């Protein structure tokens, strides 16, 4: 199966999501939004006080 898109947005952070939304909202363009982050299953990610440990 071959997929083609008009735009490729790499990074699904806040700006990447906004950009992908604005490009695709009219329906004129097709957009692929790609995120390649790691797993968020680590204990310190889900603990509010874990911010200090992550940084």
N, C-alpha and C positions, 0 to 999 in steps of 0.2 A: 504494500500500500504506500503510495506516495502522497505526502502532504505538502502543500505550498501555502505560504503566508505572504502578505504584503509587507509586514513589519515583524521584527523579532526584538523583543524587549528582554534583556538579561538582567535579572535581579527583581524579585517581587517584594521589595521594601515599599515604603509608603510612596515614594516618587515613581517607582516602576509600575505600581498598580494604578496610580493616577494617570500616568502616560498611556498605559495600555487601554484604560477605560476611555480616555478622550479620543484615542485613535479609532477605537472600535464602536463608539456610541452611535455614529451615523449609519453604520452598517455598510459603508462604502469600502472599508478596509478590513482585512482579516489580520488578526494579531496573535502571535504566539508569545506567551509570558513564561519565562524559564527561571526556575529557582533551583540552586544546587547547594543548599545549606546542609549542615550536618543534622544529626538526630537531636531532638530536644528532650530526650528521655532522662538526661542526667539529673541527679537530685538537686543540685544547686540552681538549675534553670527554673524549677518549679517552686522554689522556696523564696519568698519575698526578701528575706535577709541574705539570700545568696548572691545578690548583686556585688557585694564586696569581694566575695570569693571568686567570682567570674572575672572581675576587673583585675 
